[in-house]
């Protein structure tokens, strides 16, 4: 949220729509998923480490 507050929208969802299925239930916006992936890569976190970090911040 701090990244969004500081920089505004970094990735526009419309640029990533083709990469996601059109069926199924609602999900997070494609732009948000792209941003999370970039930040995870920048921090050099595995998927498990990223999930643990999120759980730690929710607590």
N, C-alpha and C positions, 0 to 999 in steps of 0.2 A: 504494500500500500504506500510505503514511503517513496518508492521509485515512481509510482504513478503520480503521487502528490507533487514530487519534485519536477518530473519531466513531462507529465501529462501522458497521453496515450503513446506508447512506444511502437506497438505493432497494431495495424488496423486488421480487424477480423476478416474483412472481405478478401484480403490477400491469401488467407489460409483456408477458406471455405472448401475449396476443391479437395483438400487433403483429408476431409472428414466425411463420414457416411451421412446420408440424408435421412436414414431411418433410425428408429430408436427414441429413447427418452431425451429430455433436455440435458444439456451438459454445460461445462464452462466454455466461454467463448474461445474460438481458435486463437485469437490474438493473445489472450491471457495464457493459454497453454504454451504458446511459442515463447513468451516472456519468461515463464517459469523454467522452461528447458534451457534457455540462454543463461539465466542466473544460476541454475544448477551446474551447468558446464563451467561457468566462470569461477564458481566456488570449488570446482573439482570434487563434487559430491556424487557418490553412487546413489541409486534410487533409494536404497535402504537408509543411507545417511540423510538424504533430503527428507524422507518421511519422518525419521526420528527428530530432525530439527523442527519440522512443522508441529509434531506432537508436543515437543518441549515448549514451543511458543504458545500453543493453545492452553496448556496447563497454566 
